[in-house]
Amino acid sequence: GPKGLYFANSQESFFIDVYNLKNKVMDTTGAGDAFNGGLAFGLSTRKPIKECLELANKVAGISTTKLGAGDAMPFIEDLK
């Protein structure tokens, strides 16, 4: 969301700030789905949870810069 995200489990806790977008937010439709997709992708690569959440945060942020849901989902190339 607009305040970033907070994660905590029995071993660690941390805050990740809002992803700094290059473009203006146009539509938040599908941002939660984008976040979950980014998180699932990160987890599938067996990266540390913080890296997975940073990726999910970036994917969700980028998805808000286009209209709609499906068409707004970023490609891997968009994450660089």
SVG drawing of the C-alpha trace seen along z (x, -y; Angstrom):
<svg xmlns="http://www.w3.org/2000/svg" viewBox="-9 -11 27 34">
<polyline fill="none" stroke="black" stroke-width="0.4" points="0.0,0.0 1.0,-3.6 2.9,-3.1 5.0,-0.2 5.0,3.2 6.0,4.8 7.1,8.4 7.6,10.4 8.1,14.0 9.8,15.8 13.3,15.1 13.1,11.5 11.0,8.5 11.6,5.6 9.9,2.7 10.1,2.2 9.3,-1.3 7.1,-2.0 8.8,-1.4 9.9,-4.6 8.1,-4.7 9.4,-6.5 5.9,-7.0 2.7,-8.3 0.2,-5.9 -2.8,-5.6 -4.8,-2.6 -4.4,-0.3 -6.7,2.4 -4.8,5.7 -1.9,4.4 -2.6,7.0 -2.7,9.7 0.6,8.4 2.1,8.4 1.1,12.0 2.4,13.1 5.7,11.4 5.9,13.0 5.1,16.4 7.7,16.0 10.3,14.9 9.5,17.8 9.8,20.3 13.4,19.2 14.2,19.9 15.4,16.4 15.4,15.0 12.0,13.7 13.2,10.1 14.3,10.3 11.0,12.0 9.0,9.2 11.2,6.5 10.4,8.1 6.7,8.3 6.7,4.6 8.3,3.6 5.9,5.7 2.9,4.3 4.2,0.7 4.9,1.0 1.5,2.5 -0.2,-0.7 1.4,-2.8 -0.9,-1.3 -4.7,-1.0 -6.4,2.3 -5.3,5.5 -4.0,8.1 -2.5,5.6 -0.7,3.8 1.3,6.8 5.0,6.1 7.3,8.4 10.7,9.5 12.3,6.9 10.2,4.1 11.8,5.0 15.3,4.0"/>
</svg>
